[in-house]
């Protein structure tokens, strides 16, 4: 088999060497040098990362894939399978690279990085991948054209790169494009020009890229629904008594959405979402990507029923949340991640924040549904989140009637080190230090003092007992039919 591969390599190299001289020779030499140490792909990633959304996700996934491919090809395969480079006399002098590499010829690190980056782009954005594929193919072929790799080196490197790109899904699952499942609602009113609708606007939020750029939400809402009443977030406490709305709307981020959703659920009013924050987790999961989606749903009276969750702190009235609640170091981790993510990206920032918080935090002695536990932090999600590792990124269902509970145990030896090892290996769901369950209710009792709870990114009251309950079909939301 190896002899046949070597004969085929030699034949292909000679065919490449027999090509006529042309300006393409110089272009391929420059392209090959530009891809040294993945500089070309890192520069492309930097450009893509300058824009939020899918291009930024593609850029960071691409960099992660390059890191895996470089490790697999340069630090593993080249050491295990030493191979001589093609003989220089197979090519004319103008075709050869001035500086020939001295490391093992097998496999091609350039081809590995090119394939890894393109594969990662394809998983996030096929259009971006289609633009990168010709360049990646040219980089891979340039290593043969300039005489520094055999064709089989390039093929093996490309295979390693594709594998590294696909392997990123183990730690970083692909985002979902379809909305979470929800119960159908058959009795929502069509509000012509927004008549009967009161929209609570957070003036400090700018509509996201999926809606109307950075325009003031107030102006956009007023144009879309001229008969609607628009109030500021500071008037939320009196909005029901002052306006008696048929439906409540909210233009803001997840914090504003959570506050208005709680009021709508308490008064059995349908909710109109206008995503105007940075992340818009709840609106994205419901299936409302912008003002246009909400406008179509309100005009037609289309909507769904979704679950909410609530927590009572020391017996006080329920505190509703639409996304997540947390105890322990989790609120600190979220705050630190938000400070770092504009510079480092969401997932690198999350890893840095988690490491920092776990290093400095103290474990909590608690009872979870009556069972004593020692934990570092506790996460409760409204609805089941995926994946099962400690970085929940998607919510496939808002009609399951369940809460997603995750916590890190502190009663096992080297629990933090074992937790990070599981995270790095993508095997947290099998780790003894990490627990994940889905339940309709959860009672938490702190045995040493009190802590603050955070709900939907907002730090709430301090308490020693917390009663979490799932509230199925608690909220009607206007959502267009798919």
C-alpha positions as CSV (number, residue, x, y, z in Angstrom):
1,X,0.0,0.0,0.0
2,X,2.8,2.5,0.9
3,X,4.7,1.7,-2.2
4,X,1.6,2.3,-4.3
5,X,1.0,5.6,-2.5
6,X,4.7,6.6,-3.1
7,X,4.5,5.8,-6.8
8,X,1.3,7.8,-7.2
9,X,2.8,10.7,-5.3
10,X,5.9,10.7,-7.5
11,X,3.8,10.5,-10.7
12,X,1.6,13.5,-9.6
13,X,4.6,15.5,-8.5
14,X,6.2,15.0,-11.9
15,X,3.0,16.1,-13.7
16,X,2.8,19.2,-11.5
17,X,6.5,19.9,-12.2
18,X,6.0,19.6,-16.0
19,X,3.4,22.4,-16.0
20,X,4.5,25.4,-18.1
21,X,5.8,28.4,-16.2
22,X,3.2,31.2,-15.7
23,X,2.3,34.1,-13.4
24,X,0.4,31.5,-11.3
25,X,3.7,30.2,-10.0
26,X,4.5,33.4,-8.3
27,X,1.0,33.8,-7.0
28,X,1.0,30.3,-5.4
29,X,4.3,30.9,-3.8
30,X,3.0,34.1,-2.2
31,X,-0.2,32.4,-1.1
32,X,1.7,29.5,0.4
33,X,3.9,31.9,2.4
34,X,0.9,33.9,3.5
35,X,-0.6,30.8,5.1
36,X,2.5,30.1,7.2
37,X,1.5,29.6,10.8
38,X,-2.1,30.1,9.7
39,X,-1.6,33.8,9.5
40,X,-3.9,34.1,6.4
41,X,-6.8,32.3,8.2
42,X,-6.3,34.2,11.5
43,X,-6.5,37.5,9.5
44,X,-9.7,36.4,7.8
45,X,-11.0,35.4,11.3
46,X,-10.2,38.8,12.6
47,X,-12.2,40.5,9.8
48,X,-15.2,38.1,10.4
49,X,-15.1,38.6,14.2
50,X,-15.6,42.4,13.7
51,X,-19.2,41.7,12.9
52,X,-21.6,40.2,15.5
53,X,-23.8,37.2,14.8
54,X,-23.1,34.3,12.6
55,X,-19.8,35.8,11.1
56,X,-18.3,36.2,14.6
57,X,-19.4,32.7,15.6
58,X,-17.9,31.3,12.4
59,X,-14.6,33.2,13.1
60,X,-14.2,31.8,16.6
61,X,-15.2,28.3,15.6
62,X,-12.6,28.6,12.8
63,X,-9.9,29.6,15.2
64,X,-10.7,26.7,17.5
65,X,-10.6,24.3,14.6
66,X,-7.2,25.6,13.5
67,X,-5.9,25.1,17.0
68,X,-7.0,21.5,16.9
69,X,-5.7,20.9,13.4
70,X,-2.4,22.4,14.1
71,X,-1.9,20.3,17.3
72,X,-3.0,17.1,15.5
73,X,-0.8,17.7,12.4
74,X,2.3,19.4,13.7
75,X,2.6,18.1,17.3
76,X,1.3,14.6,16.8
77,X,1.3,13.3,13.3
78,X,4.6,14.8,12.2
79,X,6.3,13.3,15.2
80,X,4.8,9.8,14.7
81,X,5.2,9.6,10.9
82,X,8.5,11.2,9.8
83,X,8.8,11.5,6.0
84,X,11.2,13.2,3.7
85,X,10.2,16.2,1.6
86,X,10.0,15.8,-2.2
87,X,13.4,16.1,-3.9
88,X,14.1,19.7,-5.0
89,X,15.1,18.6,-8.6
90,X,11.5,17.5,-9.3
91,X,10.7,21.2,-9.9
92,X,12.4,24.1,-11.7
93,X,14.1,26.7,-9.6
94,X,11.5,29.5,-10.0
95,X,8.8,27.2,-8.7
96,X,10.6,26.3,-5.4
97,X,10.1,28.1,-2.2
98,X,13.2,30.0,-1.1
99,X,13.0,28.6,2.4
100,X,12.1,24.9,2.4
101,X,10.7,23.5,5.6
102,X,12.8,21.0,7.5
103,X,10.1,19.2,9.5
104,X,8.4,16.0,8.5
105,X,6.6,16.2,5.2
106,X,3.7,14.2,6.5
107,X,1.1,15.6,6.9
108,X,0.7,19.1,5.5
109,X,-0.1,21.6,8.3
110,X,-1.1,24.2,5.7
111,X,-3.7,21.9,4.3
112,X,-4.9,20.9,7.8
113,X,-5.4,24.5,8.8
114,X,-7.1,25.5,5.6
115,X,-9.5,22.5,5.8
116,X,-10.2,23.1,9.5
117,X,-11.1,26.7,9.0
118,X,-13.3,26.1,6.0
119,X,-15.1,23.2,7.7
120,X,-15.8,25.4,10.7
121,X,-17.2,28.2,8.5
122,X,-19.4,25.7,6.7
123,X,-21.0,24.6,10.0
124,X,-22.0,28.2,10.8
125,X,-22.4,29.8,7.4
126,X,-22.3,27.8,4.1
127,X,-22.1,31.1,2.2
128,X,-18.9,32.1,4.0
129,X,-17.5,28.6,3.5
130,X,-18.2,28.8,-0.3
131,X,-16.2,32.0,-0.5
132,X,-13.3,30.4,1.5
133,X,-13.2,27.0,-0.3
134,X,-11.3,28.2,-3.4
135,X,-8.7,29.9,-1.3
136,X,-8.3,26.9,0.9
137,X,-8.0,24.6,-2.1
138,X,-5.4,26.9,-3.6
139,X,-3.4,26.9,-0.3
140,X,-3.4,23.1,-0.2
141,X,-2.3,22.7,-3.8
142,X,0.3,25.4,-3.4
143,X,2.3,23.0,-1.1
144,X,2.5,20.5,-4.0
145,X,3.1,23.2,-6.7
146,X,6.0,24.6,-4.7
147,X,7.5,21.2,-4.0
148,X,7.4,21.1,-0.3
149,X,4.7,18.3,0.1
150,X,3.7,15.2,-1.5
151,X,0.0,15.0,-2.6
152,X,-0.7,12.4,0.0
153,X,0.6,14.8,2.7
154,X,-1.9,17.3,1.5
155,X,-4.7,14.8,1.5
156,X,-3.9,13.6,5.0
157,X,-3.6,17.2,6.3
158,X,-7.0,18.0,4.8
159,X,-8.5,15.0,6.5
160,X,-7.1,16.0,9.8
161,X,-8.4,19.5,9.3
162,X,-12.0,18.4,8.5
163,X,-11.9,16.1,11.6
164,X,-10.7,19.0,13.8
165,X,-13.5,21.3,12.4
166,X,-16.2,18.7,13.0
167,X,-14.8,17.9,16.5
168,X,-15.5,21.5,17.7
169,X,-19.2,20.4,17.9
170,X,-18.3,18.3,20.9
171,X,-17.5,21.4,23.0
172,X,-19.4,24.0,21.0
173,X,-22.8,22.7,19.6
174,X,-24.2,24.3,16.5
175,X,-26.8,27.0,17.0
176,X,-30.4,26.3,16.2
177,X,-32.3,28.1,13.5
178,X,-35.8,26.9,14.2
179,X,-37.7,28.2,17.2
180,X,-38.3,26.1,20.3
181,X,-41.5,24.1,20.4
182,X,-44.5,25.7,22.1
183,X,-48.2,25.1,22.6
184,X,-50.6,26.6,20.0
185,X,-52.7,29.5,21.1
186,X,-56.1,29.9,19.5
187,X,-57.6,33.0,21.0
188,X,-55.2,35.9,20.5
189,X,-56.7,39.1,19.2
190,X,-55.5,40.8,16.0
191,X,-54.5,44.3,17.1
192,X,-54.9,46.6,14.0
193,X,-52.2,49.3,14.1
194,X,-51.5,48.2,17.7
195,X,-54.8,49.3,19.1
196,X,-55.0,48.2,22.7
197,X,-51.3,47.4,22.9
198,X,-49.1,49.0,25.5
199,X,-45.4,48.7,24.7
200,X,-42.8,49.1,27.5
201,X,-39.6,50.5,26.0
202,X,-36.2,50.4,27.4
203,X,-34.7,53.6,25.9
204,X,-31.1,52.4,26.6
205,X,-31.5,49.4,24.3
206,X,-30.7,49.7,20.6
207,X,-32.4,47.4,18.2
208,X,-30.2,44.5,17.2
209,X,-28.8,43.7,13.8
210,X,-31.8,41.4,13.1
211,X,-34.2,44.3,13.4
212,X,-33.4,47.9,12.6
213,X,-29.8,48.5,13.3
214,X,-29.1,50.9,16.2
215,X,-32.3,52.9,15.8
216,X,-34.2,54.1,18.9
217,X,-36.8,51.4,19.7
218,X,-39.4,54.1,20.6
219,X,-39.4,55.5,17.0
220,X,-39.5,52.1,15.4
221,X,-42.4,50.9,17.6
222,X,-44.4,54.1,17.0
223,X,-44.1,53.8,13.2
224,X,-45.1,50.2,13.3
225,X,-48.1,50.5,15.7
226,X,-49.4,54.1,15.5
227,X,-52.4,53.4,17.8
228,X,-50.2,51.7,20.5
229,X,-49.4,53.4,23.8
230,X,-45.6,53.6,24.5
231,X,-44.3,53.9,28.0
232,X,-40.8,53.8,29.6
233,X,-39.5,50.9,31.6
234,X,-39.7,53.2,34.7
235,X,-43.5,53.2,34.4
236,X,-43.8,49.4,34.5
237,X,-45.4,49.3,38.0
238,X,-48.4,51.5,37.0
239,X,-48.9,50.4,33.4
240,X,-51.8,48.1,34.1
241,X,-53.7,50.5,36.3
242,X,-53.1,53.5,34.0
243,X,-53.8,51.9,30.6
244,X,-55.8,48.6,31.0
245,X,-54.1,47.1,28.0
246,X,-55.3,44.2,25.8
247,X,-51.7,43.1,25.4
248,X,-48.3,44.1,26.7
249,X,-45.3,44.6,24.5
250,X,-41.6,45.1,25.4
251,X,-38.8,46.5,23.4
252,X,-35.5,45.8,25.2
253,X,-33.1,43.1,26.2
254,X,-33.6,39.9,28.3
255,X,-33.8,41.8,31.6
256,X,-36.5,44.1,30.3
257,X,-38.3,41.2,28.7
258,X,-38.3,39.2,32.0
259,X,-39.8,42.1,33.9
260,X,-42.6,42.7,31.4
261,X,-43.2,39.0,30.9
262,X,-43.7,38.6,34.6
263,X,-46.3,41.3,34.6
264,X,-48.1,39.9,31.6
265,X,-48.2,36.4,33.1
266,X,-49.5,37.7,36.4
267,X,-52.4,39.5,34.6
268,X,-53.0,36.9,31.9
269,X,-52.1,39.3,29.1
270,X,-50.4,38.2,25.9
271,X,-46.9,39.5,25.3
272,X,-45.5,41.2,22.2
273,X,-41.7,40.9,21.8
274,X,-39.5,43.4,20.1
275,X,-35.9,42.2,20.4
276,X,-33.8,45.2,21.2
277,X,-30.9,43.9,23.3
278,X,-27.6,42.4,22.7
279,X,-28.4,38.7,22.9
280,X,-32.2,38.4,23.0
281,X,-32.2,34.8,24.3
282,X,-35.9,34.5,25.0
283,X,-37.1,36.1,21.8
284,X,-34.7,34.0,19.8
285,X,-36.0,30.8,21.5
286,X,-39.6,31.8,21.0
287,X,-39.0,32.4,17.3
288,X,-39.2,36.2,17.1
289,X,-36.1,37.6,15.4
290,X,-37.2,41.2,14.9
291,X,-39.9,43.8,14.8
292,X,-41.2,42.5,11.5
293,X,-42.0,39.1,13.0
294,X,-43.9,40.6,15.8
295,X,-45.8,43.0,13.5
296,X,-47.0,40.1,11.3
297,X,-48.1,38.1,14.4
298,X,-49.9,41.0,16.0
299,X,-51.7,41.8,12.7
300,X,-52.8,38.2,12.2
301,X,-53.4,37.3,15.9
302,X,-50.9,34.4,15.7
303,X,-49.3,33.2,18.9
304,X,-48.2,30.4,21.2
305,X,-48.3,29.5,24.8
306,X,-44.9,29.1,26.5
307,X,-43.7,27.9,29.9
308,X,-42.2,30.1,32.6
309,X,-40.5,29.4,35.8
310,X,-40.8,31.1,39.2
311,X,-38.9,31.1,42.4
312,X,-40.1,32.1,45.9
313,X,-37.3,33.5,48.2
314,X,-37.9,32.9,51.9
315,X,-41.6,32.5,51.3
316,X,-42.2,35.8,49.5
317,X,-44.3,36.1,46.4
318,X,-43.0,34.3,43.2
319,X,-40.2,35.9,41.2
320,X,-40.7,34.9,37.5
321,X,-37.9,34.2,35.1
322,X,-38.0,33.5,31.4
323,X,-34.5,32.2,30.9
324,X,-32.3,31.3,34.0
325,X,-31.9,31.6,37.7
326,X,-28.7,30.9,39.6
327,X,-27.1,30.7,43.1
328,X,-23.5,30.8,44.1
329,X,-20.8,32.0,41.8
330,X,-22.9,31.8,38.6
331,X,-24.1,35.4,38.8
332,X,-20.5,36.6,39.2
333,X,-19.5,34.4,36.3
334,X,-22.1,35.9,34.0
335,X,-21.1,39.5,34.9
336,X,-17.4,38.7,34.3
337,X,-18.2,37.0,31.0
338,X,-20.2,40.0,29.8
339,X,-17.2,42.2,30.6
340,X,-14.8,40.0,28.6
341,X,-16.9,38.8,25.7
342,X,-16.5,41.9,23.5
343,X,-12.8,41.4,23.6
344,X,-12.4,37.6,23.7
345,X,-15.7,36.3,22.3
346,X,-18.5,34.6,24.1
347,X,-17.0,31.1,24.7
348,X,-13.4,32.1,25.5
349,X,-14.8,34.7,27.9
350,X,-17.1,32.1,29.5
351,X,-14.2,29.8,30.1
352,X,-12.1,32.6,31.6
353,X,-14.9,33.8,33.8
354,X,-15.8,30.3,35.0
355,X,-12.1,29.6,35.9
356,X,-11.8,32.9,37.8
357,X,-15.0,32.4,39.8
358,X,-14.4,28.8,40.7
359,X,-10.9,29.7,41.8
360,X,-12.1,32.4,44.3
361,X,-15.6,31.2,45.3
362,X,-16.5,29.2,48.4
363,X,-18.7,26.1,48.3
364,X,-22.3,26.2,49.6
365,X,-23.8,23.7,52.0
366,X,-27.4,23.2,50.8
367,X,-30.3,20.8,50.8
368,X,-31.7,20.1,47.4
369,X,-35.2,18.6,47.8
370,X,-34.1,17.5,51.3
371,X,-30.8,15.9,50.3
372,X,-27.7,17.5,51.7
373,X,-25.1,18.6,49.1
374,X,-22.0,20.7,48.9
375,X,-21.9,22.7,45.7
376,X,-19.9,25.4,44.0
377,X,-22.8,26.9,42.0
378,X,-26.4,26.1,41.0
379,X,-28.1,26.8,37.7
380,X,-31.9,26.6,37.0
381,X,-33.2,27.1,33.5
382,X,-36.8,27.7,32.4
383,X,-37.2,24.6,30.1
384,X,-34.6,21.9,29.2
385,X,-31.4,23.3,27.8
386,X,-28.9,21.6,25.5
387,X,-26.1,20.4,25.5
388,X,-25.8,18.6,28.8
389,X,-22.4,20.1,29.6
390,X,-22.1,23.2,31.8
391,X,-22.4,25.6,28.8
392,X,-26.1,25.4,27.9
393,X,-26.5,27.1,24.5
394,X,-29.9,26.2,23.2
395,X,-33.5,25.5,24.3
396,X,-35.4,23.1,22.1
397,X,-38.7,23.2,24.0
398,X,-40.7,25.8,25.8
399,X,-43.6,23.4,26.4
400,X,-42.0,20.6,28.3
401,X,-43.2,21.8,31.7
402,X,-39.7,21.2,33.2
403,X,-36.8,23.1,34.6
404,X,-33.2,22.4,33.8
405,X,-31.1,22.0,37.0
406,X,-27.3,21.9,36.9
407,X,-24.8,22.1,39.7
408,X,-21.1,21.5,40.4
409,X,-20.4,19.3,43.4
410,X,-17.8,20.4,45.9
411,X,-17.7,17.2,48.0
412,X,-15.5,15.2,45.7
413,X,-11.7,15.3,45.8
414,X,-10.1,17.8,43.3
415,X,-13.7,18.6,42.2
416,X,-12.7,21.8,40.4
417,X,-9.8,20.2,38.6
418,X,-12.0,17.3,37.6
419,X,-14.7,19.6,36.4
420,X,-12.3,21.5,34.1
421,X,-10.9,18.2,32.9
422,X,-14.4,17.0,32.0
423,X,-15.1,20.3,30.3
424,X,-11.9,20.1,28.2
425,X,-12.7,16.5,27.2
426,X,-16.3,17.3,26.4
427,X,-17.5,14.6,28.9
428,X,-19.1,16.7,31.7
429,X,-22.3,14.7,31.4
430,X,-20.4,11.7,32.6
431,X,-18.4,13.5,35.4
432,X,-19.1,12.7,39.1
433,X,-18.5,16.4,39.9
434,X,-21.3,17.6,37.6
435,X,-25.0,16.9,38.0
436,X,-27.8,17.6,35.6
437,X,-31.5,16.9,36.1
438,X,-34.9,18.0,34.7
439,X,-37.7,18.5,37.2
440,X,-41.0,20.3,37.7
441,X,-39.9,21.6,41.2
442,X,-36.8,22.2,43.3
443,X,-36.5,23.3,46.9
444,X,-33.2,24.7,47.9
445,X,-32.3,25.3,51.6
446,X,-28.9,27.0,52.5
447,X,-27.4,25.6,55.7
448,X,-24.8,28.4,56.2
449,X,-26.3,31.9,56.0
450,X,-27.9,33.4,52.9
451,X,-27.0,34.3,49.3
452,X,-28.4,36.4,46.5
453,X,-30.3,34.9,43.6
454,X,-29.8,36.1,40.1
455,X,-32.7,35.8,37.6
456,X,-32.3,36.5,33.9
457,X,-29.0,38.3,34.5
458,X,-30.4,40.6,37.3
459,X,-29.3,40.1,40.9
460,X,-32.3,39.7,43.1
461,X,-33.0,39.3,46.8
462,X,-31.0,37.5,49.4
463,X,-32.4,34.5,51.1
464,X,-31.8,31.1,52.7
465,X,-34.7,29.1,51.1
466,X,-35.6,29.0,47.4
467,X,-38.7,27.3,46.0
468,X,-38.4,26.8,42.2
469,X,-41.5,25.8,40.3
470,X,-42.2,25.3,36.6
471,X,-45.3,27.1,35.3
472,X,-46.5,25.3,32.2
473,X,-48.3,27.4,29.5
474,X,-48.1,30.5,31.8
475,X,-47.5,33.1,29.0
476,X,-49.1,33.8,25.7
477,X,-46.7,35.3,23.1
478,X,-47.4,36.7,19.7
479,X,-45.3,34.6,17.2
480,X,-45.8,34.4,13.4
481,X,-46.8,31.1,11.9
482,X,-43.8,29.4,10.3
